[in-house]
Amino acid sequence: MNHKAENEEYSAVRLVKNKLEETVDEIVTEISERTHAVKSSLDQINSATFQKLSSDRKIHLTLFGEKYELRLSWVLSKPRSRTSAT
């Protein structure tokens, strides 16, 4: 094989290697972008889920507090019955 043929083969290998590296870089970038998009989406879902659960808990606590106050006021408003001592 002469020197010119070796240079052409080296150039072809180099072009293929460079193209392969570019393709790998593109794939890695695309995967990274998709991963970020999915992660962002999951963060939003998790955030929305957390807010919903937090809101539900606040509602339950508020209702519990209101029930407690109603029962307490009902108990306090009832006339006390006298117990007979025997």
PyMOL commands that set and color helices and strands:
alter all, ss='L'
color gray80, all
select helices_A, chain A and resi 3-77
alter helices_A, ss='H'
color red, helices_A
deselect
rebuild
show_as cartoon
